Amino acid sequence: MDIRSFCSQSRVVIVAGKGGVGKTTMVAALAHLAAGAGLSVLVIELEGRTGVSTAFGGSGGLGYAGEVLHAAGAKGIGGGDSDDGAAIPPGVVHARTITPDDALLEYLDDHGMKRFSKRLLSSGIIDIVAGAIPGIRDILVLGKVKQIEQRGVADLVLVDAPATGHTMTFLSSAGGLLDAARAGPIRAQAADVVALLSDPKRCQVALVTLPEEMPVNEVVEAAYQLEDKVGIALGPVIVNACYPPMEGLATPAADTVAATGVDLDPRLVEALEQARLFRRRRQGLQEEQVTRLARELPLAQLRVPYLFTDTIGPLELDTLSQALARCIEALHEPDPVAQ
């Protein structure tokens, strides 16, 4: 499948997964991939993480206005703010943070209540309202995402969602408010968000997991809940940190050393044997879990290699996006009749 076509299937992609599976890193890799295909990309961070910025070589923190993280083919990029309504140029990755308070301030400003907006926040009234109307904070954030999508600010909007436990509440809040509110601006906002989430051409979820038992269990459960309770379309599952195949693991280390004619310290040979056994067990468990994932969740898999590094920077991001590209190119084009 063509990279540009894959990244253009939906205007908003919400990337979700269990904490610790590399979800934010996959957001950065997808953004890098889409920008390299000539698309404009907006990354929306919801929890103040710095992983997306540092993966592109940035300093870390993102504000509400955000900054440019990457410009495909450019030698240098500016890190200034961007007008919220301005279209992002092709090949550029822009990233920003959206919080409920910031989204509310903007909403009140847009509705002629700028004089009172900050006073309402500082008084604590908003917290009282949030407690009285469960899901209102999530609706404010999702409403802002919907507004960005409708304005056509970017070809692809990538949302770095909360961990899967909160993601279910986050994405189902609009449906709950739609059922509870009979009229008014809250119901209208909830209806708009539900319309966004239920249209696969506008929004999809990409789930991220590790090839391990617990993350696979959680991603399978999350997938069915998202389809059944939220009604949102699911894209391929990204299986992160897969150990690449290694030849020669069936042969004991002592036999391999003897065949080379090299005289090694027995302690080193024993260490090599322990490494061989570990890698063989790890690959066996990995294959067992990805096979189970395919059996229990009939979605395409994008397998990304394990990187033996403590940090993710531009070089590692290149490796990850190239791995995603190879997996995507191996996918079949979707059948328009089936859709």
C-alpha positions in Angstrom: 0.0 0.0 0.0 1.2 3.5 -0.8 2.4 5.5 2.2 0.6 8.6 1.3 -2.6 6.7 0.7 -2.3 4.9 4.1 -1.7 8.2 6.0 -4.7 9.8 4.2 -7.3 7.2 5.0 -8.5 9.3 8.0 -7.9 13.0 8.8 -7.6 12.3 12.6 -5.8 9.2 14.0 -6.0 8.7 17.8 -3.0 6.6 18.9 -3.8 4.6 22.0 -2.3 1.9 24.1 -1.3 0.7 27.5 1.2 2.8 29.4 4.8 1.8 28.6 4.2 0.3 25.2 5.8 3.2 23.3 2.6 4.9 22.2 4.1 8.4 22.1 7.1 7.2 20.2 4.8 5.6 17.6 3.0 9.0 17.3 6.3 10.6 16.4 7.2 7.8 14.0 3.8 8.1 12.2 4.2 11.9 12.0 7.7 11.5 10.5 6.4 9.0 8.0 3.5 11.1 6.9 5.6 14.3 6.6 8.1 12.3 4.5 5.2 11.4 2.2 4.5 15.1 1.6 1.6 15.5 4.1 1.1 18.3 6.6 0.9 16.8 10.1 -0.4 18.2 13.4 0.5 16.2 16.6 -1.8 16.9 19.6 -0.4 16.0 23.0 -3.0 15.7 25.8 -0.9 14.9 28.9 2.1 17.2 28.6 4.6 14.5 27.6 7.9 15.5 26.0 8.5 12.3 24.0 7.3 13.6 20.6 9.4 16.7 20.8 12.6 15.0 21.9 12.2 12.3 19.2 12.5 15.0 16.6 15.5 16.6 18.4 13.5 19.3 20.2 13.9 20.6 23.8 10.8 18.9 25.2 7.8 21.0 26.4 5.0 22.0 24.0 2.6 24.9 24.7 -0.9 25.4 23.6 0.2 27.3 20.5 2.8 24.6 19.8 5.9 24.6 17.6 7.3 23.2 14.4 9.2 20.0 15.0 10.1 18.8 11.6 10.1 20.0 7.9 10.8 17.2 5.4 13.7 18.1 3.2 14.5 21.3 5.0 18.0 22.0 6.5 16.6 24.1 9.3 13.2 24.7 10.9 11.8 27.5 12.9 10.3 26.7 16.3 7.9 29.6 16.5 4.2 29.6 17.3 1.6 28.9 14.7 -1.7 30.6 14.1 -4.4 28.2 15.2 -6.3 28.6 11.9 -3.3 28.7 9.6 -2.8 25.7 7.4 0.4 23.7 8.1 2.6 23.4 4.9 3.2 20.0 3.3 6.0 18.0 4.8 5.9 19.9 8.1 5.2 18.4 11.5 3.7 20.8 14.0 2.9 19.8 17.6 0.9 21.3 20.4 -0.6 20.5 23.8 -4.3 20.8 24.4 -5.7 20.8 28.0 -9.3 21.1 29.1 -8.7 24.5 30.7 -7.0 26.0 27.6 -9.8 24.6 25.4 -12.4 26.1 27.8 -10.7 29.5 27.8 -10.8 29.5 24.0 -14.4 28.4 23.9 -15.5 31.2 26.2 -13.5 33.7 24.3 -15.1 32.6 21.0 -18.5 33.1 22.6 -17.9 36.6 23.8 -17.0 35.9 27.4 -13.3 36.7 27.3 -13.7 39.1 30.3 -14.9 36.3 32.6 -13.1 33.3 31.3 -9.9 33.5 33.3 -11.9 34.6 36.4 -14.0 31.5 36.1 -11.0 29.3 36.0 -9.2 31.0 38.9 -12.4 30.9 41.0 -12.6 27.1 40.9 -16.1 27.1 39.4 -14.9 25.1 36.5 -13.9 22.2 38.8 -17.3 22.3 40.3 -18.9 22.1 36.9 -16.6 19.3 35.8 -17.6 17.4 38.9 -21.3 18.0 38.2 -21.1 17.1 34.5 -18.9 14.0 34.1 -17.0 14.0 30.8 -17.2 17.7 30.3 -13.4 18.1 30.3 -13.0 15.3 27.7 -15.7 17.0 25.5 -13.8 20.3 25.6 -10.6 18.6 24.4 -12.4 16.5 21.7 -14.4 19.5 20.7 -11.1 21.3 20.0 -9.8 18.3 18.0 -13.1 18.4 16.0 -12.7 22.1 15.3 -9.1 21.6 14.1 -10.2 18.8 11.8 -13.0 20.8 10.4 -10.7 23.8 9.7 -8.4 21.6 7.6 -5.3 22.8 9.5 -3.4 19.7 8.5 -3.7 16.7 6.2 -3.3 14.4 9.2 -4.0 15.1 12.9 -2.3 12.6 15.3 -3.7 12.6 18.8 -1.5 11.1 21.5 -4.3 9.6 23.6 -4.2 8.8 27.4 -3.4 5.2 28.4 -6.1 2.7 27.4 -8.0 2.8 30.7 -8.6 6.5 30.4 -8.9 6.4 26.6 -12.2 4.4 27.0 -13.6 7.1 29.2 -12.1 9.9 27.1 -13.7 8.6 23.8 -17.0 7.4 25.3 -17.8 10.7 27.2 -19.4 12.3 24.1 -21.9 9.5 23.7 -22.7 9.6 27.4 -23.4 13.4 27.3 -25.4 13.0 24.2 -27.7 10.6 26.0 -27.9 12.7 29.1 -28.4 16.2 27.7 -31.6 17.0 25.8 -30.6 20.3 24.4 -28.1 23.2 24.6 -24.5 23.9 23.7 -23.1 20.9 25.6 -25.4 18.5 23.7 -24.5 20.2 20.4 -20.8 19.8 21.1 -21.2 16.2 22.1 -23.2 15.5 18.9 -20.4 17.0 16.8 -17.8 14.9 18.6 -19.8 11.7 18.1 -20.2 12.5 14.4 -16.4 12.9 14.2 -15.6 9.6 16.1 -18.2 7.6 14.1 -16.9 8.6 10.6 -13.9 6.4 9.6 -13.0 8.9 6.9 -12.6 11.6 9.6 -11.3 9.6 12.6 -9.7 6.2 13.4 -7.9 4.7 16.3 -4.5 3.1 16.0 -3.7 0.8 18.9 -0.2 0.1 20.1 1.0 -2.9 22.0 4.1 -4.9 22.8 4.5 -8.6 21.8 3.9 -9.7 25.4 0.9 -11.4 27.2 -0.5 -8.5 29.3 -0.3 -5.8 26.6 -1.8 -8.1 24.0 -4.6 -9.0 26.4 -5.3 -5.3 27.0 -5.2 -4.2 23.4 -7.6 -7.0 22.4 -10.1 -6.0 25.1 -9.7 -2.3 24.2 -10.3 -2.9 20.5 -13.7 -4.6 21.1 -14.7 -2.0 23.6 -13.9 0.8 21.2 -15.9 -0.8 18.4 -18.9 -1.8 20.6 -19.1 1.2 23.0 -17.7 4.1 21.0 -18.3 2.9 17.4 -15.0 4.1 16.2 -13.1 2.5 13.3 -9.8 0.7 14.1 -6.7 0.9 11.9 -3.8 -1.6 11.9 -2.4 -2.6 15.3 1.2 -1.4 15.8 3.3 -4.1 17.6 6.2 -2.2 19.0 9.6 -3.5 20.2 9.7 -6.8 18.2 13.0 -8.6 18.4 14.3 -9.0 14.8 14.9 -12.6 13.7 18.4 -13.9 14.3 20.0 -16.9 12.6 22.0 -19.5 14.4 20.0 -19.6 17.6 19.4 -23.3 17.3 23.1 -24.1 17.6 24.7 -24.1 21.1 27.3 -21.4 21.6 30.1 -23.9 22.4 29.5 -25.6 19.0 29.6 -22.3 17.2 32.8 -21.3 18.9 34.4 -24.7 18.2 33.5 -24.4 14.5 35.3 -21.1 14.2 38.5 -22.4 15.7 38.7 -19.5 18.2 39.9 -20.2 21.7 37.6 -18.4 24.2 37.5 -18.2 27.9 34.9 -20.8 29.1 33.2 -18.0 31.1 32.7 -16.0 27.9 31.3 -19.1 26.1 28.9 -19.6 29.0 27.8 -15.9 28.7 27.2 -16.4 25.0 25.1 -19.5 25.6 23.0 -17.6 28.2 22.4 -14.8 25.6 21.5 -17.4 23.0 19.0 -19.1 25.2 17.5 -15.7 26.3 17.1 -14.5 22.7 15.6 -17.8 21.6 13.1 -17.8 24.4 12.2 -14.2 23.8 11.6 -14.7 20.1 9.5 -17.8 20.8 7.3 -15.9 23.3 7.1 -13.0 20.9 5.9 -15.2 18.0 3.4 -16.9 20.3 1.9 -13.5 21.3 1.7 -11.9 17.8 0.1 -15.1 16.5 -2.5 -15.0 19.3 -3.1 -11.3 18.6 -3.8 -12.1 14.9 -6.1 -14.8 15.9 -8.1 -12.8 18.5 -8.1 -9.5 16.8 -8.5 -9.7 13.0 -6.6 -6.5 12.2 -3.5 -5.9 10.1 -0.3 -5.7 12.2 2.6 -3.2 11.7 5.6 -4.7 13.5 8.3 -2.3 14.7 11.7 -3.5 15.8 13.1 -3.3 19.3 15.7 -0.6 19.5 18.6 -1.3 21.9 18.8 2.3 23.2 17.6 4.2 26.2 16.5 7.3 24.3 14.6 8.0 21.0 16.1 10.7 18.9 16.1 11.6 15.2 18.2 8.6 14.1 16.0 6.2 16.0 13.0 7.9 14.6 14.3 7.3 11.1 14.7 3.6 11.8 11.2 3.3 13.3 9.5 5.2 10.4 11.3 3.1 7.8 10.1 -0.1 9.6 6.5 1.2 9.5 6.9 2.1 5.9 8.0 -1.4 5.0 5.0 -2.9 6.8 2.5 -0.5 5.2 3.9 -1.1 1.7 3.2 -4.8 2.3 -0.5 -4.1 3.1 -3.2 -4.6 0.5 -5.2 -1.7 -0.7 -8.7 -1.5 1.0 -11.6 -2.9 -1.0 -13.9 0.2 -1.8 -16.8 -2.2 -2.3 -16.3 -3.7 1.2 -16.2 -0.2 2.7 
